[in-house]
Amino acid sequence: MIEFKNVTKKIESNIILDGVDLSIPNGAVFGLLGSNGAGKSTILRLLSGIYSNDSGEILIDGSKVFDCPETKQKVFFVNDETMQFSRFTLEELKTYYKNYYKNFSEEIFDKLRNKVKLPGGKKLSTFSKGMKRQAIVITGLACQTDFLLLDEAFDGLDPTMRIIVKNMIFDAVMDRKLTVVISSHNLKEINEICDTAGLLHNGRIIFCRDIDSVKGSIHKIQAVFRSPVSEEDFTGLDIMHFERTQSVYRIIIRGDADETEKKLNSMEPVVLDMLPLSLEEIFIYEMEVLGYNAEDIDNK
């Protein structure tokens, strides 16, 4: 598994990570959310051994990463920037990484290349941004590492290619329990592919949640009551957000769905609707409860 224990990192005089604690189990598809500059890319560079941490501890399967070639063999990092590969053809890129990763599979590489129909003899400098991203992702999957780190992985891909690349990642997760960490500020994207997500803000992990359990435990209530009620009337319920517009109440409640509905029905509402929340809405209300300004998070 991946473990961050009270990790701090400065770049020049700027504190990028400030006491980060994070655990990601093997076989998970983990989404690392946060605005630009929150520290997402720094976490991935620390995990891949590009950066060293200033304090704290970073472990992959119990071993340190920085200056540890054996651990680095387990990790492939798809950087947000692909300019460094421009001089390679796809075949040359394959040869380059084959020399570094002992488990590299030409069979997997050729299979995935045929799936996305990338030319093998043209330099990556002639590729579009999306094609470059496809090239690096299929190379990373062919390296057959235990951990795949993706920085804004689907940026530049058209909708069809997004589906193809996501399916390739899913197949690897299912076939060999690949652990995937994806950084993004796109909540919809994280919602589609990840089973767990953490929110990074100002260099700190604000919260880390299993996405399905979050969706099942936070409810949007729209109700009308015979007489006015206040937040204090909802004793025994965990109210995250409470507002009233004329006779209509909009309430966000955290807790068991059946118990929440039972309690609300005991108040004899005229109208009671329990509506689903998007992942974006959930994170915004979680931020409010923790005292953060949700507008600081650049969700798309």
C-alpha positions as CSV (number, residue, x, y, z in Angstrom):
1,M,0.0,0.0,0.0
2,I,0.9,3.7,-0.2
3,E,1.5,5.5,3.0
4,F,2.2,9.2,3.7
5,K,3.0,9.9,7.3
6,N,3.1,13.6,8.3
7,V,4.8,14.5,5.1
8,T,6.0,18.1,4.4
9,K,7.6,19.5,1.3
10,K,8.9,22.9,0.5
11,I,9.9,24.2,-2.9
12,E,12.2,27.2,-2.5
13,S,10.5,29.1,0.4
14,N,6.9,27.8,-0.4
15,I,5.3,25.1,1.7
16,I,3.6,22.8,-0.8
17,L,2.7,20.0,1.5
18,D,2.0,20.6,5.2
19,G,1.8,17.4,7.3
20,V,0.1,15.1,4.8
21,D,-1.3,11.8,6.1
22,L,-2.6,9.4,3.5
23,S,-3.1,5.7,3.0
24,I,-4.1,4.1,-0.3
25,P,-4.6,0.3,-0.3
26,N,-3.4,-2.0,-3.1
27,G,-5.8,-2.4,-5.9
28,A,-7.6,0.9,-5.3
29,V,-8.3,3.5,-7.9
30,F,-7.7,6.7,-5.9
31,G,-8.7,10.2,-7.0
32,L,-6.6,13.1,-5.7
33,L,-8.7,16.2,-6.0
34,G,-7.7,19.8,-5.5
35,S,-7.3,23.2,-7.2
36,N,-4.3,24.1,-9.2
37,G,-1.4,24.6,-6.9
38,A,-2.9,22.5,-4.1
39,G,0.0,20.0,-4.2
40,K,-1.4,17.1,-6.2
41,S,1.5,16.9,-8.7
42,T,4.0,17.2,-5.8
43,I,2.4,14.1,-4.1
44,L,2.8,12.2,-7.3
45,R,6.4,13.3,-7.8
46,L,7.2,12.3,-4.2
47,L,5.6,8.9,-4.9
48,S,7.6,8.3,-8.0
49,G,10.9,9.4,-6.3
50,I,11.5,12.5,-8.4
51,Y,11.2,14.6,-5.2
52,S,12.4,13.8,-1.7
53,N,10.3,14.9,1.2
54,D,11.6,17.4,3.8
55,S,10.1,15.5,6.8
56,G,7.7,12.7,7.5
57,E,7.8,9.3,5.8
58,I,6.6,8.0,2.4
59,L,6.3,4.2,2.0
60,I,5.3,1.9,-0.8
61,D,4.6,-1.6,0.3
62,G,6.6,-0.7,3.4
63,S,9.7,0.6,1.6
64,K,11.0,4.1,1.0
65,V,10.9,5.5,-2.5
66,F,13.5,8.2,-2.9
67,D,16.9,6.7,-3.9
68,C,15.5,3.2,-3.9
69,P,15.6,1.6,-7.4
70,E,13.8,-1.5,-6.2
71,T,10.7,0.5,-5.1
72,K,10.8,2.7,-8.2
73,Q,10.5,-0.5,-10.3
74,K,7.0,-0.8,-8.9
75,V,5.9,2.7,-10.0
76,F,5.2,4.4,-13.4
77,F,4.4,8.1,-13.4
78,V,2.5,9.7,-16.3
79,N,3.4,13.4,-15.9
80,D,1.1,16.2,-17.0
81,E,3.9,17.4,-19.2
82,T,4.9,15.3,-22.2
83,M,7.4,17.6,-23.9
84,Q,10.3,15.5,-22.8
85,F,9.2,12.6,-25.0
86,S,8.9,14.7,-28.2
87,R,12.1,13.5,-29.8
88,F,11.1,9.8,-29.5
89,T,9.0,7.8,-31.9
90,L,6.6,5.4,-30.2
91,E,8.9,2.5,-31.0
92,E,11.9,4.4,-29.4
93,L,9.7,5.2,-26.4
94,K,9.0,1.5,-26.0
95,T,12.7,0.6,-26.2
96,Y,13.6,3.4,-23.7
97,Y,11.3,2.1,-21.0
98,K,12.0,-1.5,-21.8
99,N,15.5,-0.9,-20.6
100,Y,14.3,0.4,-17.2
101,Y,11.4,-1.9,-16.4
102,K,12.2,-5.6,-16.2
103,N,8.5,-6.7,-16.5
104,F,7.9,-4.7,-19.7
105,S,5.5,-6.6,-22.0
106,E,5.8,-6.0,-25.8
107,E,2.7,-8.0,-26.2
108,I,0.7,-5.7,-24.0
109,F,2.3,-2.6,-25.6
110,D,1.4,-3.8,-29.2
111,K,-2.1,-4.8,-28.2
112,L,-2.8,-1.4,-26.6
113,R,-1.1,0.6,-29.4
114,N,-3.4,-1.2,-31.9
115,K,-6.4,-0.4,-29.8
116,V,-5.7,3.4,-29.9
117,K,-4.2,3.2,-33.5
118,L,-1.1,5.2,-32.8
119,P,1.7,5.2,-35.5
120,G,4.9,3.6,-34.4
121,G,7.4,5.4,-36.6
122,K,6.4,9.0,-36.2
123,K,8.0,11.3,-33.6
124,L,5.8,12.2,-30.7
125,S,6.4,15.9,-31.6
126,T,4.0,15.4,-34.5
127,F,1.3,14.0,-32.1
128,S,-1.6,16.0,-30.7
129,K,-1.7,16.4,-26.9
130,G,-4.2,13.6,-26.6
131,M,-2.2,11.3,-28.7
132,K,0.9,12.0,-26.6
133,R,-1.1,11.2,-23.5
134,Q,-2.3,7.9,-25.0
135,A,1.3,7.0,-25.9
136,I,2.6,7.5,-22.4
137,V,-0.4,5.7,-20.8
138,I,-0.1,2.6,-22.9
139,T,3.7,2.6,-22.3
140,G,3.0,2.8,-18.5
141,L,0.5,-0.1,-18.7
142,A,3.0,-2.2,-20.7
143,C,5.6,-1.7,-18.0
144,Q,3.4,-3.8,-15.7
145,T,4.2,-1.9,-12.5
146,D,2.2,-2.4,-9.4
147,F,1.4,1.4,-9.1
148,L,0.4,3.8,-11.9
149,L,0.4,7.5,-11.2
150,L,-1.6,9.7,-13.6
151,D,-1.3,13.5,-13.4
152,E,-4.4,15.0,-15.2
153,A,-4.6,11.7,-17.1
154,F,-7.4,12.4,-19.5
155,D,-6.6,16.0,-20.3
156,G,-6.6,16.5,-24.1
157,L,-8.4,13.2,-24.9
158,D,-11.6,13.3,-26.9
159,P,-14.7,11.6,-25.3
160,T,-14.1,8.3,-27.3
161,M,-10.5,8.1,-26.3
162,R,-11.3,8.9,-22.7
163,I,-13.5,5.8,-22.6
164,I,-10.9,3.6,-24.3
165,V,-8.1,4.7,-22.0
166,K,-10.3,4.3,-18.9
167,N,-11.3,0.8,-20.0
168,M,-7.6,-0.1,-20.5
169,I,-6.9,1.1,-16.9
170,F,-9.9,-0.8,-15.6
171,D,-8.7,-4.0,-17.3
172,A,-5.3,-3.7,-15.7
173,V,-6.8,-3.1,-12.3
174,M,-9.0,-6.2,-12.6
175,D,-6.3,-8.4,-14.2
176,R,-3.4,-7.7,-11.8
177,K,-4.8,-5.5,-9.0
178,L,-3.0,-2.5,-10.3
179,T,-3.1,0.4,-7.9
180,V,-3.9,3.7,-9.7
181,V,-3.6,7.2,-8.3
182,I,-5.2,9.9,-10.5
183,S,-4.8,13.6,-9.8
184,S,-7.5,15.9,-11.2
185,H,-9.5,19.0,-10.5
186,N,-12.4,17.4,-12.5
187,L,-14.9,15.9,-10.0
188,K,-17.0,14.3,-12.7
189,E,-13.9,12.5,-14.0
190,I,-13.0,11.2,-10.6
191,N,-16.5,10.1,-10.0
192,E,-16.5,8.0,-13.1
193,I,-13.3,6.0,-12.5
194,C,-12.3,6.1,-8.9
195,D,-13.6,4.1,-5.9
196,T,-11.9,6.4,-3.3
197,A,-11.1,10.1,-3.4
198,G,-9.2,12.6,-1.2
199,L,-9.4,16.4,-1.3
200,L,-6.1,18.4,-1.0
201,H,-6.3,22.0,-0.1
202,N,-3.5,24.4,0.9
203,G,-1.1,21.5,1.2
204,R,-3.3,19.4,3.5
205,I,-5.6,16.5,3.0
206,I,-9.0,17.9,4.0
207,F,-10.8,14.5,3.9
208,C,-10.5,11.1,2.2
209,R,-13.6,9.1,1.5
210,D,-14.9,5.9,-0.2
211,I,-17.1,7.5,-3.0
212,D,-19.9,5.0,-2.8
213,S,-20.2,5.2,1.0
214,V,-20.2,9.0,0.8
215,K,-23.0,9.0,-1.7
216,G,-25.0,6.6,0.4
217,S,-24.6,8.6,3.7
218,I,-25.3,12.2,2.6
219,H,-28.8,13.2,1.5
220,K,-30.4,16.2,0.0
221,I,-33.8,16.9,1.5
222,Q,-36.5,19.1,0.0
223,A,-39.5,19.5,2.3
224,V,-42.5,21.5,3.1
225,F,-43.9,21.5,6.7
226,R,-47.4,22.5,8.0
227,S,-45.8,25.1,10.3
228,P,-42.3,26.7,10.3
229,V,-39.4,24.7,11.7
230,S,-35.8,25.5,12.6
231,E,-32.6,23.6,12.5
232,E,-32.9,22.9,16.2
233,D,-36.1,20.9,15.5
234,F,-34.1,18.2,13.8
235,T,-32.7,16.6,16.9
236,G,-30.8,13.4,16.4
237,L,-29.9,14.3,12.8
238,D,-26.5,15.4,11.5
239,I,-27.4,18.6,9.6
240,M,-24.7,19.8,7.3
241,H,-26.6,22.6,5.5
242,F,-30.0,24.2,6.3
243,E,-31.8,26.8,4.3
244,R,-35.4,28.0,3.7
245,T,-37.0,29.7,0.7
246,Q,-40.5,30.8,1.6
247,S,-42.2,27.5,2.6
248,V,-39.6,25.1,1.0
249,Y,-36.7,23.8,3.1
250,R,-33.5,22.5,1.6
251,I,-31.5,20.5,4.0
252,I,-28.3,18.4,3.7
253,I,-28.2,15.5,6.2
254,R,-25.5,13.0,6.9
255,G,-26.6,9.6,8.2
256,D,-28.4,6.4,7.4
257,A,-31.1,6.9,4.7
258,D,-33.8,4.9,6.4
259,E,-33.3,6.5,9.8
260,T,-33.2,9.9,8.3
261,E,-36.4,9.3,6.3
262,K,-38.1,7.9,9.4
263,K,-37.2,10.9,11.5
264,L,-38.4,13.3,8.9
265,N,-41.7,11.5,8.4
266,S,-42.3,11.7,12.1
267,M,-42.4,15.5,11.7
268,E,-45.4,15.0,9.3
269,P,-44.2,17.0,6.3
270,V,-46.6,18.0,3.6
271,V,-43.9,17.3,1.0
272,L,-40.7,15.2,1.5
273,D,-38.2,14.4,-1.3
274,M,-34.8,12.8,-0.8
275,L,-32.7,13.7,-3.8
276,P,-29.3,12.4,-5.0
277,L,-26.3,14.6,-4.7
278,S,-23.5,14.9,-7.2
279,L,-19.9,14.3,-5.9
280,E,-19.3,18.0,-6.4
281,E,-22.2,19.0,-4.1
282,I,-21.0,16.5,-1.5
283,F,-17.5,17.9,-1.4
284,I,-18.8,21.5,-1.3
285,Y,-20.9,20.7,1.8
286,E,-18.1,18.7,3.4
287,M,-15.9,21.8,2.9
288,E,-18.5,24.0,4.5
289,V,-18.8,21.8,7.6
290,L,-15.0,21.9,8.0
291,G,-15.0,25.7,7.8
292,Y,-13.4,26.0,4.4
293,N,-14.6,28.2,1.6
294,A,-15.8,25.8,-1.2
295,E,-15.2,28.5,-3.8
296,D,-11.5,28.0,-3.2
297,I,-11.7,24.6,-4.9
298,D,-11.6,24.8,-8.7
299,N,-14.2,22.2,-9.6
300,K,-15.2,21.7,-13.2
